[in-house]
């Protein structure tokens, strides 16, 4: 077993103390050199967070003020939604530029860079730019507004318009599905605005047998039309023989209703016609074919 002398112990302690002192000195040097920069960056970061939170709150209040001003002016809901989404992007871009300038970023250089990259961005996002242009076109032409029921003919999509945003228009279908259609597609294709007018014509076709009482069938149908509350009285409603089909005489009930009453009235009237014809012995025939068979020995 090795026994250290007092001199060796003293030298070891002095060596350890010297190392600790050197480490402390180095740490102090690092603190003196980097702490001001870290504190400065931390303060700027904290200031940036506060500015962003305050700016986001101000943007929200400003958007609300603009929406209320447009509502008082009677602006279209679709226009308000479109401008709101556009202003949101612009306001947040300005806010980010202000925060970036606080970190010493040259915003002029950034804007120049964004401008020079505009062509590249435009090529990369042709679809989005097309949708944005389509949204502007929809707002200018106004083929529909929020609350209208439209049919997008190309894909056979239909529903009530709930939102018109910068790039997309949202429909709510009758079975409560949310359909999102790009504005560029809507502006370049045919669509039907079902609720653009305050009334809609409804036609119901029903066939009766050739042996049935035609006059009685027409009288019953006319009676139904006169009793139906949803039919517009100031518009013409008629019952006519539309055609003579292979197996039936086709009657057409033609009348006008409000757009929101269209489907319920159609279903209700179709059911009432069937029940009334059954009660009065009027046949509603199905397609049938008469086959005549001649025996082999029959004379011509």
C-alpha positions in Angstrom: 0.0 0.0 0.0 1.4 3.4 -1.1 1.4 6.1 1.5 1.4 9.7 0.2 3.5 12.3 1.8 2.2 15.6 2.9 4.1 17.3 0.1 2.4 15.1 -2.5 -1.0 15.7 -1.0 -0.4 19.4 -1.0 0.7 19.4 -4.6 -2.3 17.3 -5.6 -4.7 19.7 -3.9 -3.0 22.7 -5.5 -3.3 21.0 -8.9 -7.0 20.3 -8.4 -7.6 23.8 -7.1 -5.8 25.2 -10.1 -8.0 23.2 -12.5 -11.2 24.3 -10.8 -10.0 27.9 -10.8 -9.2 27.6 -14.5 -12.7 26.1 -15.2 -14.4 28.8 -13.3 -12.4 31.4 -15.1 -13.3 29.9 -18.5 -17.0 29.7 -17.5 -16.9 33.3 -16.4 -15.3 34.2 -19.7 -18.1 32.4 -21.6 -20.7 34.1 -19.5 -19.2 37.5 -20.1 -18.9 36.9 -23.8 -22.2 35.2 -24.7 -24.7 36.1 -21.9 -25.4 39.7 -23.2 -26.2 38.2 -26.6 -28.4 35.4 -25.2 -30.2 37.9 -23.0 -30.6 40.3 -25.9 -32.0 37.5 -28.1 -34.3 36.2 -25.4 -35.7 39.7 -24.8 -36.2 40.1 -28.5 -37.9 36.7 -28.8 -40.1 37.5 -25.8 -41.0 40.9 -27.4 -41.7 39.2 -30.7 -44.1 36.7 -29.0 -45.9 39.6 -27.2 -46.1 41.6 -30.5 -47.5 38.5 -32.3 -50.2 37.8 -29.6 -51.2 41.5 -29.5 -51.1 41.8 -33.3 -53.2 38.6 -33.7 -55.8 40.1 -31.3 -55.8 43.4 -33.1 -56.2 41.6 -36.5 -59.2 39.7 -35.1 -60.8 42.9 -33.8 -60.1 44.7 -37.1 -61.6 41.8 -39.1 -64.7 41.8 -36.9 -65.0 45.6 -37.3 -64.8 45.3 -41.1 -67.3 42.5 -41.2 -69.8 44.5 -39.1 -69.3 47.5 -41.3 -70.0 45.5 -44.4 -73.1 43.9 -42.8 -74.5 47.3 -42.0 -73.8 48.3 -45.6 -75.8 45.3 -46.8 -72.9 43.6 -48.5 -73.2 40.1 -49.9 -72.3 37.3 -47.4 -70.0 35.6 -50.0 -68.2 38.9 -50.6 -67.7 39.3 -46.8 -66.3 35.8 -46.5 -63.9 36.2 -49.4 -62.6 39.6 -48.3 -62.2 38.3 -44.7 -60.0 35.4 -45.8 -58.0 37.7 -48.1 -57.5 40.4 -45.4 -56.5 37.7 -42.9 -53.6 36.6 -45.1 -52.5 40.2 -45.8 -52.7 41.3 -42.1 -50.7 38.3 -40.9 -48.1 38.8 -43.6 -47.6 42.4 -42.5 -47.4 41.3 -38.9 -44.7 38.8 -39.6 -42.7 41.3 -41.6 -42.9 43.7 -38.6 -41.7 41.0 -36.2 -38.9 40.0 -38.7 -37.7 43.6 -38.8 -37.3 43.5 -35.0 -34.8 40.7 -35.4 -32.7 42.8 -37.8 -34.1 41.2 -41.0 -34.0 43.6 -43.9 -37.7 43.6 -45.0 -36.8 45.4 -48.2 -34.6 42.6 -49.2 -37.3 40.1 -48.2 -39.9 41.9 -50.4 -37.5 42.0 -53.3 -36.9 38.3 -52.9 -40.6 37.6 -52.7 -41.1 39.7 -55.9 -38.4 37.9 -57.8 -39.7 34.6 -56.7 -43.2 35.5 -57.8 -42.9 33.8 -61.2 -41.7 30.6 -59.7 -44.4 30.6 -57.0 -47.0 31.3 -59.7 -45.8 28.3 -61.8 -45.7 26.1 -58.7 -49.2 27.1 -57.5 -51.0 27.5 -60.8 -54.1 25.7 -59.4 -54.3 27.9 -56.3 -53.9 31.1 -58.4 -56.6 29.9 -60.8 -58.9 29.2 -57.8 -58.2 32.7 -56.4 -58.9 34.3 -59.8 -62.0 32.1 -60.0 -63.2 33.4 -56.6 -62.8 37.0 -57.7 -64.7 36.2 -60.9 -67.5 34.6 -59.0 -67.8 37.7 -56.8 -67.9 40.0 -59.8 -70.4 38.0 -61.8 -72.4 36.7 -58.8 -73.9 33.5 -60.3 -74.9 32.6 -56.8 -74.7 33.8 -53.2 -74.4 32.2 -49.8 -77.7 30.5 -49.0 -78.5 29.6 -52.7 -79.0 26.0 -53.7 -76.9 25.2 -56.8 -76.2 22.2 -59.0 -72.6 21.8 -60.3 -73.5 20.0 -63.6 -70.1 18.6 -64.5 -69.8 16.3 -61.4 -73.6 16.2 -60.6 -73.0 17.9 -57.2 -75.6 20.0 -55.5 -76.3 21.6 -52.2 -76.7 24.9 -50.4 -73.8 27.4 -50.6 -72.4 27.9 -47.1 -69.1 29.6 -47.7 -67.2 31.4 -50.5 -63.5 31.5 -49.5 -60.4 32.7 -51.4 -59.8 29.4 -53.1 -62.8 27.2 -52.4 -66.6 27.3 -52.2 -68.4 25.0 -49.7 -71.7 23.3 -50.3 -73.9 21.5 -47.8 -75.8 18.7 -49.5 -79.4 17.7 -48.6 -78.0 14.6 -46.7 -75.7 16.9 -44.6 -72.5 16.2 -46.5 -69.9 19.0 -46.8 -68.6 19.4 -50.4 -65.7 21.7 -51.2 -65.3 22.8 -54.8 -62.4 24.8 -56.2 -63.4 28.3 -57.3 -61.5 27.9 -60.6 -63.6 24.9 -61.5 -66.9 26.6 -60.6 -66.1 29.7 -62.6 -65.2 27.7 -65.7 -68.1 25.2 -65.8 -71.9 25.2 -66.0 -73.9 25.3 -62.9 -77.6 25.7 -62.1 -78.8 28.1 -59.4 -82.1 26.5 -58.3 -83.0 29.3 -55.8 -82.1 32.3 -58.0 -85.8 32.9 -58.6 -88.6 33.1 -56.0 -90.7 30.3 -57.6 -90.1 27.0 -59.4 -92.3 25.0 -61.7 -93.1 21.5 -60.7 -94.2 18.8 -63.2 -95.7 15.5 -62.1 -96.2 12.8 -64.8 -98.7 10.0 -64.1 -100.1 7.4 -66.5 -103.6 5.9 -66.5 -104.9 2.9 -68.4 -106.6 3.3 -71.7 -109.8 1.8 -70.2 -109.8 4.2 -67.2 -112.1 7.3 -67.1 -109.9 10.1 -68.4 -112.3 12.9 -67.4 -112.6 11.6 -63.9 -108.8 11.3 -63.6 -108.3 14.9 -64.7 -111.0 16.1 -62.3 -109.4 14.3 -59.4 -106.0 15.8 -60.2 -107.4 19.3 -60.5 -109.1 18.9 -57.2 -105.8 17.9 -55.6 -104.1 21.0 -57.1 -106.9 23.3 -55.7 -106.5 21.8 -52.2 -102.7 21.9 -52.0 -101.6 24.8 -49.8 -98.0 25.0 -51.1 -99.1 25.7 -54.7 -98.8 29.4 -55.7 -102.3 30.6 -56.4 -101.2 33.5 -58.6 -99.5 31.2 -61.0 -101.2 28.9 -63.6 -101.7 25.3 -62.6 -103.0 22.8 -65.1 -103.7 19.1 -65.8 -103.3 18.0 -69.4 -102.9 14.9 -71.5 -99.2 15.0 -72.3 -98.9 12.0 -74.5 -100.4 8.6 -75.6 -97.8 6.1 -74.6 -97.6 2.4 -75.4 -99.4 1.2 -72.3 -100.8 4.4 -70.7 -102.4 7.8 -71.3 -99.8 10.2 -69.7 -101.2 13.0 -67.7 -99.1 16.0 -66.6 -99.8 18.0 -63.5 -98.0 21.4 -63.8 -97.9 24.0 -61.1 -95.6 26.5 -59.3 -94.2 26.4 -55.8 -91.5 28.2 -53.8 -88.0 26.6 -54.2 -87.8 25.5 -50.6 -91.2 23.6 -51.0 -90.3 21.8 -54.2 -89.3 18.4 -53.1 -91.7 18.0 -50.2 -94.6 19.1 -52.4 -93.5 16.7 -55.2 -93.4 13.7 -52.9 -96.6 14.6 -51.2 -98.6 15.2 -54.4 -97.3 12.0 -56.0 -98.4 10.0 -53.1 -101.9 11.7 -53.0 -102.4 11.0 -56.7 -101.7 7.3 -56.2 -104.0 7.0 -53.2 -106.8 9.0 -54.9 -106.6 6.9 -58.1 -106.8 3.7 -56.1 -109.8 4.9 -54.2 -111.6 5.7 -57.5 -110.7 2.6 -59.5 -108.4 4.4 -61.9 -105.6 2.1 -63.1 -102.0 3.2 -63.2 -100.6 0.6 -65.6 -97.2 -0.9 -65.9 -95.4 -1.7 -69.2 -96.8 -4.8 -70.8 -96.6 -6.6 -74.1 -99.4 -8.4 -75.8 -98.3 -11.7 -77.5 -100.5 -13.4 -80.1 -99.8 -17.0 -80.9 -101.0 -18.6 -84.1 -101.3 -22.3 -84.5 -99.4 -24.0 -87.3 -102.6 -25.1 -89.1 -104.4 -21.8 -88.9 -105.3 -20.3 -92.2 -104.1 -16.8 -93.1 
